[in-house]
Amino acid sequence: MLDALTRPREDEDSVIDALSRSLAELRVETAKAQTFHWNVRGISFQSLHALFQKIYEEHFTAQDILAERIKALGGHVDGRLETTLRLGTISECDGYINAGKMVSRLALDQKILSDTFLQIATTAENANDIVTSDLAIGRAKVHDQFWWILDAHLPE
Ligand SMILES: [Fe+2]
């Protein structure tokens, strides 16, 4: 437990809870991007197939970093899929949508994820947990970048 003696337990719990929600959202987004990678069709197939793969591979790596930060703070990672779906605000998709809708759905999700991590940065900073705050700001940057790339595909 890092800095456990200098940080009130309730502050640490609020950071762990926030990280757990973000991990759940990231796991759903990983699965959704991979579902779209498999099912995308149309003239932009090759570039979207590759972009969706880039997203789910990045998110998969990030899941591990978040989960291990939760453990470093003394928390528990409930890896069940049913818990994952309940915790986050990002919804699943069966992949029966066209390429444009796939892009706009992922763009919206990336905004949600960016907001989630900015909130975590504030929560962590208030709890004097600068390491988690730094991690969360880094995540917000990644999701802002993916949002921009996805949004640039959409008509004005
Ligand atoms: Fe593939």
py3Dmol code that shows the C-alpha trace and the ligand (Angstrom):
import py3Dmol

protein = """\
ATOM      1  CA  MET A   1       0.000   0.000   0.000  1.00  0.00           C
ATOM      2  CA  LEU A   2       1.767   3.103  -1.179  1.00  0.00           C
ATOM      3  CA  ASP A   3       1.749   6.033   1.217  1.00  0.00           C
ATOM      4  CA  ALA A   4      -0.896   4.244   3.263  1.00  0.00           C
ATOM      5  CA  LEU A   5       0.301   5.880   6.465  1.00  0.00           C
ATOM      6  CA  THR A   6       0.012   9.402   5.098  1.00  0.00           C
ATOM      7  CA  ARG A   7      -3.269   9.045   3.241  1.00  0.00           C
ATOM      8  CA  PRO A   8      -6.678   8.653   4.916  1.00  0.00           C
ATOM      9  CA  ARG A   9      -8.250   5.265   4.139  1.00  0.00           C
ATOM     10  CA  GLU A  10     -11.479   6.811   2.797  1.00  0.00           C
ATOM     11  CA  ASP A  11      -9.479   8.910   0.309  1.00  0.00           C
ATOM     12  CA  GLU A  12      -7.682   5.819  -0.874  1.00  0.00           C
ATOM     13  CA  ASP A  13     -10.992   3.942  -1.210  1.00  0.00           C
ATOM     14  CA  SER A  14     -12.448   6.713  -3.361  1.00  0.00           C
ATOM     15  CA  VAL A  15      -9.434   6.528  -5.671  1.00  0.00           C
ATOM     16  CA  ILE A  16      -9.678   2.720  -5.855  1.00  0.00           C
ATOM     17  CA  ASP A  17     -13.429   2.926  -6.612  1.00  0.00           C
ATOM     18  CA  ALA A  18     -12.829   5.483  -9.355  1.00  0.00           C
ATOM     19  CA  LEU A  19     -10.027   3.402 -10.858  1.00  0.00           C
ATOM     20  CA  SER A  20     -12.254   0.307 -10.767  1.00  0.00           C
ATOM     21  CA  ARG A  21     -14.970   2.132 -12.709  1.00  0.00           C
ATOM     22  CA  SER A  22     -12.453   3.345 -15.272  1.00  0.00           C
ATOM     23  CA  LEU A  23     -11.060  -0.172 -15.667  1.00  0.00           C
ATOM     24  CA  ALA A  24     -14.588  -1.474 -16.285  1.00  0.00           C
ATOM     25  CA  GLU A  25     -15.223   1.179 -18.935  1.00  0.00           C
ATOM     26  CA  LEU A  26     -11.904   0.468 -20.584  1.00  0.00           C
ATOM     27  CA  ARG A  27     -12.627  -3.280 -20.696  1.00  0.00           C
ATOM     28  CA  VAL A  28     -15.979  -2.715 -22.393  1.00  0.00           C
ATOM     29  CA  GLU A  29     -14.377  -0.311 -24.864  1.00  0.00           C
ATOM     30  CA  THR A  30     -11.617  -2.829 -25.616  1.00  0.00           C
ATOM     31  CA  ALA A  31     -14.210  -5.501 -26.414  1.00  0.00           C
ATOM     32  CA  LYS A  32     -16.265  -3.086 -28.503  1.00  0.00           C
ATOM     33  CA  ALA A  33     -13.286  -1.911 -30.582  1.00  0.00           C
ATOM     34  CA  GLN A  34     -12.352  -5.544 -31.231  1.00  0.00           C
ATOM     35  CA  THR A  35     -15.947  -6.415 -32.204  1.00  0.00           C
ATOM     36  CA  PHE A  36     -15.865  -3.526 -34.683  1.00  0.00           C
ATOM     37  CA  HIS A  37     -12.418  -4.630 -35.941  1.00  0.00           C
ATOM     38  CA  TRP A  38     -13.965  -7.986 -36.854  1.00  0.00           C
ATOM     39  CA  ASN A  39     -17.254  -6.756 -38.300  1.00  0.00           C
ATOM     40  CA  VAL A  40     -16.454  -3.484 -40.055  1.00  0.00           C
ATOM     41  CA  ARG A  41     -17.352  -3.392 -43.768  1.00  0.00           C
ATOM     42  CA  GLY A  42     -17.131  -0.906 -46.610  1.00  0.00           C
ATOM     43  CA  ILE A  43     -14.723   1.103 -48.684  1.00  0.00           C
ATOM     44  CA  SER A  44     -12.720   2.152 -45.599  1.00  0.00           C
ATOM     45  CA  PHE A  45     -12.399  -1.408 -44.348  1.00  0.00           C
ATOM     46  CA  GLN A  46      -8.602  -1.601 -44.294  1.00  0.00           C
ATOM     47  CA  SER A  47      -7.971   1.661 -42.434  1.00  0.00           C
ATOM     48  CA  LEU A  48     -10.819   1.188 -39.925  1.00  0.00           C
ATOM     49  CA  HIS A  49      -9.907  -2.458 -39.349  1.00  0.00           C
ATOM     50  CA  ALA A  50      -6.368  -1.271 -38.477  1.00  0.00           C
ATOM     51  CA  LEU A  51      -7.519   1.728 -36.414  1.00  0.00           C
ATOM     52  CA  PHE A  52      -9.905  -0.375 -34.309  1.00  0.00           C
ATOM     53  CA  GLN A  53      -7.076  -2.841 -33.692  1.00  0.00           C
ATOM     54  CA  LYS A  54      -4.782  -0.017 -32.582  1.00  0.00           C
ATOM     55  CA  ILE A  55      -7.458   1.092 -30.105  1.00  0.00           C
ATOM     56  CA  TYR A  56      -8.164  -2.310 -28.580  1.00  0.00           C
ATOM     57  CA  GLU A  57      -4.467  -3.197 -28.319  1.00  0.00           C
ATOM     58  CA  GLU A  58      -3.669   0.095 -26.578  1.00  0.00           C
ATOM     59  CA  HIS A  59      -6.636  -0.329 -24.235  1.00  0.00           C
ATOM     60  CA  PHE A  60      -5.728  -3.924 -23.438  1.00  0.00           C
ATOM     61  CA  THR A  61      -2.261  -2.842 -22.277  1.00  0.00           C
ATOM     62  CA  ALA A  62      -3.778   0.007 -20.258  1.00  0.00           C
ATOM     63  CA  GLN A  63      -6.153  -2.384 -18.452  1.00  0.00           C
ATOM     64  CA  ASP A  64      -3.146  -4.071 -16.888  1.00  0.00           C
ATOM     65  CA  ILE A  65      -1.611  -0.792 -15.755  1.00  0.00           C
ATOM     66  CA  LEU A  66      -4.879   0.321 -14.130  1.00  0.00           C
ATOM     67  CA  ALA A  67      -5.518  -3.029 -12.474  1.00  0.00           C
ATOM     68  CA  GLU A  68      -2.014  -3.118 -11.051  1.00  0.00           C
ATOM     69  CA  ARG A  69      -2.373   0.438  -9.731  1.00  0.00           C
ATOM     70  CA  ILE A  70      -5.553  -0.700  -7.935  1.00  0.00           C
ATOM     71  CA  LYS A  71      -3.544  -3.554  -6.397  1.00  0.00           C
ATOM     72  CA  ALA A  72      -0.676  -1.224  -5.453  1.00  0.00           C
ATOM     73  CA  LEU A  73      -3.208   0.908  -3.543  1.00  0.00           C
ATOM     74  CA  GLY A  74      -4.429  -2.143  -1.633  1.00  0.00           C
ATOM     75  CA  GLY A  75      -7.602  -2.704  -3.632  1.00  0.00           C
ATOM     76  CA  HIS A  76      -9.121  -5.777  -5.202  1.00  0.00           C
ATOM     77  CA  VAL A  77      -9.756  -6.334  -8.919  1.00  0.00           C
ATOM     78  CA  ASP A  78     -13.073  -8.097  -9.527  1.00  0.00           C
ATOM     79  CA  GLY A  79     -12.485  -9.372 -13.051  1.00  0.00           C
ATOM     80  CA  ARG A  80     -15.946 -10.813 -13.641  1.00  0.00           C
ATOM     81  CA  LEU A  81     -17.600  -9.687 -16.849  1.00  0.00           C
ATOM     82  CA  GLU A  82     -20.950  -9.145 -15.114  1.00  0.00           C
ATOM     83  CA  THR A  83     -19.276  -6.781 -12.627  1.00  0.00           C
ATOM     84  CA  THR A  84     -17.479  -5.025 -15.457  1.00  0.00           C
ATOM     85  CA  LEU A  85     -20.740  -4.347 -17.288  1.00  0.00           C
ATOM     86  CA  ARG A  86     -22.425  -3.069 -14.130  1.00  0.00           C
ATOM     87  CA  LEU A  87     -19.643  -0.700 -13.017  1.00  0.00           C
ATOM     88  CA  GLY A  88     -19.046   1.430 -16.088  1.00  0.00           C
ATOM     89  CA  THR A  89     -21.170   3.798 -18.138  1.00  0.00           C
ATOM     90  CA  ILE A  90     -20.000   2.552 -21.548  1.00  0.00           C
ATOM     91  CA  SER A  91     -22.397   0.082 -23.178  1.00  0.00           C
ATOM     92  CA  GLU A  92     -21.647  -2.967 -25.294  1.00  0.00           C
ATOM     93  CA  CYS A  93     -22.437  -3.314 -28.996  1.00  0.00           C
ATOM     94  CA  ASP A  94     -23.153  -6.467 -31.006  1.00  0.00           C
ATOM     95  CA  GLY A  95     -21.367  -5.121 -34.103  1.00  0.00           C
ATOM     96  CA  TYR A  96     -24.516  -4.961 -36.276  1.00  0.00           C
ATOM     97  CA  ILE A  97     -23.978  -1.302 -37.203  1.00  0.00           C
ATOM     98  CA  ASN A  98     -22.377   0.349 -40.217  1.00  0.00           C
ATOM     99  CA  ALA A  99     -18.819   1.699 -40.305  1.00  0.00           C
ATOM    100  CA  GLY A 100     -19.852   5.317 -39.761  1.00  0.00           C
ATOM    101  CA  LYS A 101     -21.844   4.423 -36.665  1.00  0.00           C
ATOM    102  CA  MET A 102     -18.934   2.343 -35.366  1.00  0.00           C
ATOM    103  CA  VAL A 103     -16.673   5.375 -35.643  1.00  0.00           C
ATOM    104  CA  SER A 104     -19.166   7.725 -33.976  1.00  0.00           C
ATOM    105  CA  ARG A 105     -19.889   5.242 -31.164  1.00  0.00           C
ATOM    106  CA  LEU A 106     -16.179   4.853 -30.413  1.00  0.00           C
ATOM    107  CA  ALA A 107     -15.624   8.613 -30.629  1.00  0.00           C
ATOM    108  CA  LEU A 108     -18.357   9.174 -28.047  1.00  0.00           C
ATOM    109  CA  ASP A 109     -16.858   6.503 -25.799  1.00  0.00           C
ATOM    110  CA  GLN A 110     -13.415   8.070 -26.035  1.00  0.00           C
ATOM    111  CA  LYS A 111     -14.881  11.354 -24.782  1.00  0.00           C
ATOM    112  CA  ILE A 112     -16.533   9.503 -21.895  1.00  0.00           C
ATOM    113  CA  LEU A 113     -13.237   7.818 -21.041  1.00  0.00           C
ATOM    114  CA  SER A 114     -11.349  11.096 -21.194  1.00  0.00           C
ATOM    115  CA  ASP A 115     -13.872  12.678 -18.798  1.00  0.00           C
ATOM    116  CA  THR A 116     -13.684   9.656 -16.501  1.00  0.00           C
ATOM    117  CA  PHE A 117      -9.912   9.938 -16.237  1.00  0.00           C
ATOM    118  CA  LEU A 118      -9.964  13.703 -15.726  1.00  0.00           C
ATOM    119  CA  GLN A 119     -12.345  13.138 -12.810  1.00  0.00           C
ATOM    120  CA  ILE A 120      -9.986  10.499 -11.429  1.00  0.00           C
ATOM    121  CA  ALA A 121      -7.079  12.926 -11.726  1.00  0.00           C
ATOM    122  CA  THR A 122      -8.981  15.396  -9.536  1.00  0.00           C
ATOM    123  CA  THR A 123     -10.105  12.732  -7.058  1.00  0.00           C
ATOM    124  CA  ALA A 124      -6.550  11.425  -6.774  1.00  0.00           C
ATOM    125  CA  GLU A 125      -5.061  14.876  -6.408  1.00  0.00           C
ATOM    126  CA  ASN A 126      -7.519  15.671  -3.616  1.00  0.00           C
ATOM    127  CA  ALA A 127      -6.416  12.447  -1.950  1.00  0.00           C
ATOM    128  CA  ASN A 128      -2.756  13.454  -2.297  1.00  0.00           C
ATOM    129  CA  ASP A 129      -2.190  10.568  -4.692  1.00  0.00           C
ATOM    130  CA  ILE A 130      -0.100  12.278  -7.327  1.00  0.00           C
ATOM    131  CA  VAL A 131       1.009   9.039  -8.960  1.00  0.00           C
ATOM    132  CA  THR A 132      -2.578   8.020  -9.750  1.00  0.00           C
ATOM    133  CA  SER A 133      -3.354  11.570 -10.812  1.00  0.00           C
ATOM    134  CA  ASP A 134      -0.433  11.468 -13.261  1.00  0.00           C
ATOM    135  CA  LEU A 135      -1.573   8.079 -14.575  1.00  0.00           C
ATOM    136  CA  ALA A 136      -5.109   9.389 -15.078  1.00  0.00           C
ATOM    137  CA  ILE A 137      -3.931  12.510 -16.908  1.00  0.00           C
ATOM    138  CA  GLY A 138      -1.861  10.289 -19.196  1.00  0.00           C
ATOM    139  CA  ARG A 139      -4.962   8.203 -19.916  1.00  0.00           C
ATOM    140  CA  ALA A 140      -7.034  11.319 -20.664  1.00  0.00           C
ATOM    141  CA  LYS A 141      -4.407  12.378 -23.212  1.00  0.00           C
ATOM    142  CA  VAL A 142      -4.606   9.007 -24.968  1.00  0.00           C
ATOM    143  CA  HIS A 143      -8.421   9.104 -25.126  1.00  0.00           C
ATOM    144  CA  ASP A 144      -8.422  12.707 -26.357  1.00  0.00           C
ATOM    145  CA  GLN A 145      -6.060  11.632 -29.149  1.00  0.00           C
ATOM    146  CA  PHE A 146      -8.245   8.670 -30.140  1.00  0.00           C
ATOM    147  CA  TRP A 147     -11.335  10.896 -29.964  1.00  0.00           C
ATOM    148  CA  TRP A 148      -9.702  13.346 -32.391  1.00  0.00           C
ATOM    149  CA  ILE A 149      -8.668  10.582 -34.834  1.00  0.00           C
ATOM    150  CA  LEU A 150     -12.153   9.033 -34.791  1.00  0.00           C
ATOM    151  CA  ASP A 151     -13.973  12.358 -34.971  1.00  0.00           C
ATOM    152  CA  ALA A 152     -11.889  13.392 -38.000  1.00  0.00           C
ATOM    153  CA  HIS A 153     -13.499  10.492 -39.913  1.00  0.00           C
ATOM    154  CA  LEU A 154     -16.985  11.935 -39.418  1.00  0.00           C
ATOM    155  CA  PRO A 155     -18.648  14.411 -41.780  1.00  0.00           C
ATOM    156  CA  GLU A 156     -18.852  17.986 -40.468  1.00  0.00           C
TER     157      GLU A 156
END
"""
ligand_1 = """\
1
LIG
Fe -7.457 -9.073 -36.378
"""
view = py3Dmol.view(width=600, height=400)
view.addModel(protein, "pdb")
view.setStyle({"model": 0}, {"cartoon": {"style": "trace"}})
view.addModel(ligand_1, "xyz")
view.setStyle({"model": 1}, {"stick": {}})
view.zoomTo()
view.show()
